[in-house]
């Protein structure tokens, strides 16, 4: 039966709606602000417009960088890299300036490409320059010199832009390498060991001083709000935010793992319903966290420590919400084994440690925010972090043990899991759980923090990816109505791969990669790669794919129209129609490829070396492939063999079902497919039984006994042949007396059939009719007979043994010799004795 929606869910939806209305109202008020700042138009400092310097080209309106300013920026960046004393903040600011210049140079690359191509075509039209000692007409020589000067003048700015782009790109790479080396050295720096009792007081004092400073800042902020009267003004909004946060964060927790069975007759799978419900249980608490954050910042914490701590509240709250939600997703409360197929005891323990891990990590996040400002030295920070690292190591080690447990063995068929990946993940968690506290104990606090915290965050990201993949599987099962077979479909696998690719940048950021580095990778990816004199970028690749796809679809559309609408109304036979459709397909795909390459801007002349290498490969190893390809084209044009023909080639007989580029598929009478290379059909002897028409001849041999009435036999055979519906009367069937056989008089029926495909059936039916008519007329169909005459048969009689009376002896043992002269056939007409 359908369950009634809990009141907590209704209150949550109401609170979310209220929060959305409040946020919309606040955004609308901000939108009423003056928009003067939005109307200011600024020109990028890296690029200024200059007038064209070539009077002969009035449409030349390129942009030239301010190279003086660029030299100043590049020189300052080179000095910072060489001195290696600048702070990370200074290096980051300098890197941002270099990125702006690089983007400016990138936008100018190829600006004069059209004009340069036109000038190159003009010079090519003038022909090759004359050889030394030869004269050229003055008008042509003058024009050639002018075009050459224009080409050089247009190429010079491009060369300068390319040089500037390469310089900026190299400086950015050097700064990234410098920052990366510094971060690596910082992780490997060994400080004082937190196990030394002499430094314990420093950590406790730092934490206590941070709490006192934050408390003083909050008291001061509240007192200022009360004195100025802002507190009463902000109090209603503060209460409303707090109420929404209370409803969504606390009251809604009870419905986190509730089951929601569906009513009879509904088509939505239970897992799909539960997944959507649990997804709502994640989204609504996050909205409550947003409300709590707005409530906190309504008080306007202006202190340094309070602002840092309250700024870390959303991250800490998100850790708790996501960690608790993932624990119920992978280790559910009900009797269902869940996605990992663990038993109830393992699920309960894993659920507890997963939530505890989220809480401790959230507290650590707030502690790091508290100690990140102020005069907190590395010693105090290492002492304050060490206990939390040890606790996180113990929790992570226990969670790794639980992950390494084998799943339940009594799972239904098709749901058994080996647990190999989770075993590897559990071993990794245990290794980090042991290594991080040990490293922190030896003074490598930064390295321990840089390993254990990303490990916890990576577990959360992988859990979310697995949940989304499961959600995609169930959505696909509903959409495709393939419940139980969604894991065998290709689309969920592709979407899961895309989810994993999307998660890779997030994992990179978690493990210490900077956003600028990821943007640099993306910029390099967009920059593309060089193919000869042409640079191919992802945009060019997408242009190529789209253009080719459009051409391919149009080709298939025209092929379908020809096959179903146009060609059936012509006089072409089926083979000719298939040849026209296939030929149009080859031409269409070839033209689509050429148009796609041209649209992408790929210069085909730069592929000349590829064509040369390909020709060498054809000469050595691709002879058969090219031969079969050319033979396939010959088959389509000449059409000695067409689809549907009955042919015999190389001892194989059957119907031609498909003629492709390399081979031809023949379906034999055994219903097996034989793949014949096209070269065999062109160069070897081929028997085509149905080429041109279906008329063919049937030959039915028959023998009668000696002494039969040959005229009567001939009359019966003629009646049988003429009575068959498949036999043509023009020309009429022939009855031939072929020979005097060893045991019979041999006759043959030779008749022309209207459809040679029925030759075997016709032959069988005629044989049945011959047997019936001969039996009625008393005509004997003989079978081979042999009479054996023995000469000197007495030598084969057994010889008696004197020692054993009555026994018989073999003639060979008695010394009797037999040869071929002892066996002789009788003369004609003589009687023999056996």
Secondary structure, DSSP 8 states (H G I E B T S, - for coil): ------HHHHHHHHHHHHHHHHHHHHHHHHHTS--TGGG-----TTEEE---S-TT-TT---EEE-HHHHHHHHHHHHHHHHH--S-HHHHHHHHHHHHHHHHHHHHHTTTTHHHHHHHHHHHHHT-S---TT----HHHHHHHHHHHHHHHHHHHHHHHHHHHHHHHHHHHHHHHHHHHHHHHHHHT-----TT-GGGHHHHHHHHHHHHHHHHHHHHHHHHHHHHHTHHHHHHHHHHHHHHHHHHHHTGGGGGTT------TT--S-HHHHHHHHHHHHHHHHHHHHHHHHHHHHHT---SHHHHHHHHHHHHHHHHHHHHHHHHHHHS-SSSS-TTTT--HHHHHHHHHHHHHHHHHHHHHHHHHHHHSSSS--HHHHHHHHHHHHHHHHHHHHHHHHHHTS---S---TT-----HHHHHHHHHHHHHHHHHHHHHHTT-HHHHHHHHHHHHHHHHHHHHHHHHHHHHHHHHHHHHT-TT-GGGSHHHHHHHHHHHHHHHHHHHHHTT--HHHHHHHHHHHHH-EEETTEEE-HHHHHHHHHHHHHHHHHHHHHHHHIIIIIGGGSS--HHHHHHHHHHHHHHHHHHHHHHHHHHTT--GGGGHHHHHHHHHHHHHT-HHHHHHHHHHHHHHHH-SS-TT-EEEETTEEEEEEEE-SSEEEEEETTS-EEEEEHHHHHHS--EETTSS---EEEEEEEEE-TT--HHHHHHHHHHHHHH-TTB-SSS--EEEEEEE-SSSEEEEEEEEES-GGGHHHHHHHHHHHHHHHHHHHT-----------BSSGGGGS-EE-SSSTT-EE-TTTTT----GGGB----TT-----
